[in-house]
């Protein structure tokens, strides 16, 4: 028959294992939540955009709706179309929902929602 010291060791091991499982479950729940939120914010920003609308303030609007300030920027061309990548980040910095906007002479030409992992 094991001593009470053996039971205490087993009890501590069980509590530690339960704590690790609980932490993993919480991490997975948060990851799911963060991914869903990023996707919903990207869709809420990208879907209502209409072709031909003024595109001058779209970067500021995207940031105001939760887009990553460091990754959301215009790439302007001297000739041709300008590109805006409005980036909504999920759980990790590598999980990105992007509204890729093309504008010509200050007017929206296209808007497409993509996912980059």
Short mmCIF file of the C-alpha atoms (twelve columns), coordinates in Angstrom:
data_MODEL
# 
_entry.id   MODEL 
# 
loop_
_atom_site.group_PDB 
_atom_site.id 
_atom_site.type_symbol 
_atom_site.label_atom_id 
_atom_site.label_alt_id 
_atom_site.label_comp_id 
_atom_site.label_asym_id 
_atom_site.label_seq_id 
_atom_site.Cartn_x 
_atom_site.Cartn_y 
_atom_site.Cartn_z 
_atom_site.pdbx_PDB_model_num 
ATOM 1   C CA . UNK A 1   0.000   0.000  0.000   1 
ATOM 2   C CA . UNK A 2   1.489   3.377  -1.001  1 
ATOM 3   C CA . UNK A 3   2.258   5.908  1.672   1 
ATOM 4   C CA . UNK A 4   0.447   9.223  2.027   1 
ATOM 5   C CA . UNK A 5   3.544   10.851 0.538   1 
ATOM 6   C CA . UNK A 6   2.946   8.855  -2.661  1 
ATOM 7   C CA . UNK A 7   -0.670  9.985  -2.790  1 
ATOM 8   C CA . UNK A 8   0.377   13.622 -2.350  1 
ATOM 9   C CA . UNK A 9   2.832   13.303 -5.217  1 
ATOM 10  C CA . UNK A 10  0.146   11.739 -7.414  1 
ATOM 11  C CA . UNK A 11  -2.334  14.455 -6.406  1 
ATOM 12  C CA . UNK A 12  0.165   17.214 -7.335  1 
ATOM 13  C CA . UNK A 13  0.893   15.549 -10.641 1 
ATOM 14  C CA . UNK A 14  -2.830  15.346 -11.397 1 
ATOM 15  C CA . UNK A 15  -3.379  19.013 -10.540 1 
ATOM 16  C CA . UNK A 16  -0.444  20.033 -12.724 1 
ATOM 17  C CA . UNK A 17  -1.738  17.974 -15.653 1 
ATOM 18  C CA . UNK A 18  -5.230  19.417 -15.212 1 
ATOM 19  C CA . UNK A 19  -3.793  22.945 -15.140 1 
ATOM 20  C CA . UNK A 20  -1.868  22.338 -18.362 1 
ATOM 21  C CA . UNK A 21  -4.951  20.930 -20.089 1 
ATOM 22  C CA . UNK A 22  -7.018  23.920 -18.922 1 
ATOM 23  C CA . UNK A 23  -4.363  26.340 -20.220 1 
ATOM 24  C CA . UNK A 24  -4.334  24.571 -23.591 1 
ATOM 25  C CA . UNK A 25  -8.129  24.699 -23.837 1 
ATOM 26  C CA . UNK A 26  -8.099  28.430 -23.035 1 
ATOM 27  C CA . UNK A 27  -5.390  29.054 -25.628 1 
ATOM 28  C CA . UNK A 28  -7.353  27.206 -28.310 1 
ATOM 29  C CA . UNK A 29  -10.535 29.074 -27.382 1 
ATOM 30  C CA . UNK A 30  -8.740  32.411 -27.642 1 
ATOM 31  C CA . UNK A 31  -7.153  31.436 -30.979 1 
ATOM 32  C CA . UNK A 32  -10.571 30.580 -32.395 1 
ATOM 33  C CA . UNK A 33  -12.018 33.851 -31.092 1 
ATOM 34  C CA . UNK A 34  -9.132  35.981 -32.433 1 
ATOM 35  C CA . UNK A 35  -9.288  34.375 -35.873 1 
ATOM 36  C CA . UNK A 36  -13.046 34.802 -36.103 1 
ATOM 37  C CA . UNK A 37  -12.830 38.447 -35.002 1 
ATOM 38  C CA . UNK A 38  -10.124 39.255 -37.560 1 
ATOM 39  C CA . UNK A 39  -12.115 37.635 -40.351 1 
ATOM 40  C CA . UNK A 40  -15.332 39.422 -39.370 1 
ATOM 41  C CA . UNK A 41  -13.599 42.808 -39.152 1 
ATOM 42  C CA . UNK A 42  -11.992 42.311 -42.560 1 
ATOM 43  C CA . UNK A 43  -15.328 41.349 -44.107 1 
ATOM 44  C CA . UNK A 44  -17.122 44.267 -42.443 1 
ATOM 45  C CA . UNK A 45  -14.573 46.653 -43.926 1 
ATOM 46  C CA . UNK A 46  -14.187 45.103 -47.383 1 
ATOM 47  C CA . UNK A 47  -17.713 44.057 -48.370 1 
ATOM 48  C CA . UNK A 48  -19.446 47.466 -48.399 1 
ATOM 49  C CA . UNK A 49  -16.799 49.060 -50.631 1 
ATOM 50  C CA . UNK A 50  -18.301 50.142 -53.951 1 
ATOM 51  C CA . UNK A 51  -16.478 50.510 -57.235 1 
ATOM 52  C CA . UNK A 52  -15.869 54.130 -58.162 1 
ATOM 53  C CA . UNK A 53  -16.023 55.455 -54.603 1 
ATOM 54  C CA . UNK A 54  -13.427 57.887 -53.257 1 
ATOM 55  C CA . UNK A 55  -10.434 55.932 -51.949 1 
ATOM 56  C CA . UNK A 56  -8.415  58.683 -50.291 1 
ATOM 57  C CA . UNK A 57  -9.397  57.868 -46.684 1 
ATOM 58  C CA . UNK A 58  -9.679  54.080 -46.892 1 
ATOM 59  C CA . UNK A 59  -6.453  53.373 -44.985 1 
ATOM 60  C CA . UNK A 60  -7.586  55.510 -42.048 1 
ATOM 61  C CA . UNK A 61  -11.027 53.878 -42.105 1 
ATOM 62  C CA . UNK A 62  -9.472  50.402 -42.095 1 
ATOM 63  C CA . UNK A 63  -7.277  51.256 -39.108 1 
ATOM 64  C CA . UNK A 64  -10.307 52.722 -37.356 1 
ATOM 65  C CA . UNK A 65  -12.108 49.401 -37.853 1 
ATOM 66  C CA . UNK A 66  -9.277  47.358 -36.355 1 
ATOM 67  C CA . UNK A 67  -6.742  46.860 -39.146 1 
ATOM 68  C CA . UNK A 68  -3.095  46.572 -38.121 1 
ATOM 69  C CA . UNK A 69  -1.601  50.056 -38.270 1 
ATOM 70  C CA . UNK A 70  1.897   48.833 -39.202 1 
ATOM 71  C CA . UNK A 71  0.752   46.543 -42.012 1 
ATOM 72  C CA . UNK A 72  -2.020  48.668 -43.543 1 
ATOM 73  C CA . UNK A 73  -0.550  51.009 -46.113 1 
ATOM 74  C CA . UNK A 74  -0.807  52.297 -49.634 1 
ATOM 75  C CA . UNK A 75  1.687   51.257 -52.275 1 
ATOM 76  C CA . UNK A 76  1.576   54.108 -54.751 1 
ATOM 77  C CA . UNK A 77  2.765   53.818 -58.327 1 
ATOM 78  C CA . UNK A 78  3.880   56.751 -60.467 1 
ATOM 79  C CA . UNK A 79  1.908   55.314 -63.335 1 
ATOM 80  C CA . UNK A 80  -0.849  52.778 -62.986 1 
ATOM 81  C CA . UNK A 81  -2.898  51.608 -60.052 1 
ATOM 82  C CA . UNK A 82  -2.317  52.207 -56.349 1 
ATOM 83  C CA . UNK A 83  -2.656  49.250 -53.963 1 
ATOM 84  C CA . UNK A 84  -3.880  49.287 -50.365 1 
ATOM 85  C CA . UNK A 85  -3.447  46.207 -48.221 1 
ATOM 86  C CA . UNK A 86  -5.774  46.618 -45.220 1 
ATOM 87  C CA . UNK A 87  -4.503  43.885 -42.894 1 
ATOM 88  C CA . UNK A 88  -6.534  42.430 -40.029 1 
ATOM 89  C CA . UNK A 89  -4.374  40.164 -37.860 1 
ATOM 90  C CA . UNK A 90  -5.649  36.983 -36.209 1 
ATOM 91  C CA . UNK A 91  -4.077  34.946 -33.403 1 
ATOM 92  C CA . UNK A 92  -0.508  35.176 -34.629 1 
ATOM 93  C CA . UNK A 93  1.187   37.944 -36.600 1 
ATOM 94  C CA . UNK A 94  1.351   35.541 -39.534 1 
ATOM 95  C CA . UNK A 95  -2.409  34.991 -39.675 1 
ATOM 96  C CA . UNK A 96  -3.705  37.868 -41.777 1 
ATOM 97  C CA . UNK A 97  -7.016  38.664 -43.398 1 
ATOM 98  C CA . UNK A 98  -6.331  41.254 -46.079 1 
ATOM 99  C CA . UNK A 99  -8.678  43.510 -47.993 1 
ATOM 100 C CA . UNK A 100 -6.650  44.200 -51.122 1 
ATOM 101 C CA . UNK A 101 -7.830  47.446 -52.684 1 
ATOM 102 C CA . UNK A 102 -6.865  48.795 -56.080 1 
ATOM 103 C CA . UNK A 103 -7.433  52.468 -56.835 1 
ATOM 104 C CA . UNK A 104 -6.823  54.600 -59.878 1 
ATOM 105 C CA . UNK A 105 -6.782  58.402 -59.672 1 
ATOM 106 C CA . UNK A 106 -8.367  58.360 -56.212 1 
ATOM 107 C CA . UNK A 107 -11.247 56.053 -57.170 1 
ATOM 108 C CA . UNK A 108 -11.802 52.454 -56.125 1 
ATOM 109 C CA . UNK A 109 -11.263 49.988 -58.970 1 
ATOM 110 C CA . UNK A 110 -11.431 46.697 -57.036 1 
ATOM 111 C CA . UNK A 111 -11.579 45.253 -53.530 1 
ATOM 112 C CA . UNK A 112 -10.833 41.621 -52.753 1 
ATOM 113 C CA . UNK A 113 -10.709 39.779 -49.429 1 
ATOM 114 C CA . UNK A 114 -7.841  37.295 -49.094 1 
ATOM 115 C CA . UNK A 115 -6.278  35.229 -46.318 1 
ATOM 116 C CA . UNK A 116 -2.542  34.966 -45.831 1 
ATOM 117 C CA . UNK A 117 -1.049  32.494 -43.378 1 
# 
